[in-house]
Amino acid sequence: MRQVTLHQLKVFEVAARHSSFTRAAEELYLTQPTVSMQIKQLTKLVGLPLFEQIGKKLYLTEAGRQLYATCQDIFAHLNRFDMTVADLKGLKQGRLSLAVVTTAKYIVPRLLGPFCHRYPGIEIFLEVTNHDQIELRMAENRDDLYIMSQVPPIPELDARPFLENPLIVLAPREHSLAGQTRIPLSQLANESFIMRESGSGTRRSVQKLFDRAGITLQVKMELSGNETIKQAIAGGLGISVLSRHTLALDGETHQFAILDVEGFPIDNQWYVVTLKDKHPSIVALTFLEYLFTEGTEIARRAIAWSDAPVLKPLTIR
Ligand code: PGA
């Protein structure tokens, strides 16, 4: 193994992560034969097959899985070393990997803007996905930190509340219930409801509320992502429950009404979550400090609740 090169390990790590030589070639800007050749040489050095092909799919062998875990350790250590050297030189430099739930995508880029201007040497990787995908990424230790509402109740995680994330009932502006007050929850059972995809934390919160009340919703359609649902609401296809943050962007709020329904807003919070056993990089520590000092204030200014088309003042219960 001492003759193995870092380049070979990098090629292997990317191929193993994608379970595909073609996608590894794309990510690394190499040709597919180059990737195959690197893996072939690495396999020879290891002395055992690293991949096996079953049908059209590529799987890691036991040796491949062990090598993949080793590669992740090696690259994590090298990254940390890079950052330590940069820090010793008085620079904040390195890669920061964040994974956030879809509801947080309206705020996190606005937080990253000022942070990136202050630390131009920090390279950001931002994954926006739903709750279940975030849990998978946590299990694989893929990122420096996570932002989500429903933190899995396991002792390996550190979670700090960051910002409120109220869930509201959103309808087209002309909806017959718009402007009414104290609408009973049961009335939503008569409405066409648009539900987030399974794996969404928002969906889980909605289901919990209605299950507790013993109300069955008429789910007219299931759509992935908040933006698609907003378009469906604006198009008159139904109503839905979304994060209040989905209305954060300027200029698009006039099409919707927030319904004043009993039990709403659902009073969720976002948490910044890290893995307890993960040694945070200098860059991650710098970002965490920024988040909990200036970040919250920047986020609060960005959300500007008062711009939204609330037919009565929104009270966060
Ligand atoms: P999600 O977000 O619906 O995109 O999974 C839920 C959350 O805010 O944690």
Residues whose N, C-alpha, C, O or C-beta is under 5 A from the ligand:
A	BS01	PGA	V101 T102 T103 T129 N130 H131 M148 S149 Q150 G199 S200 G201 T202 R203
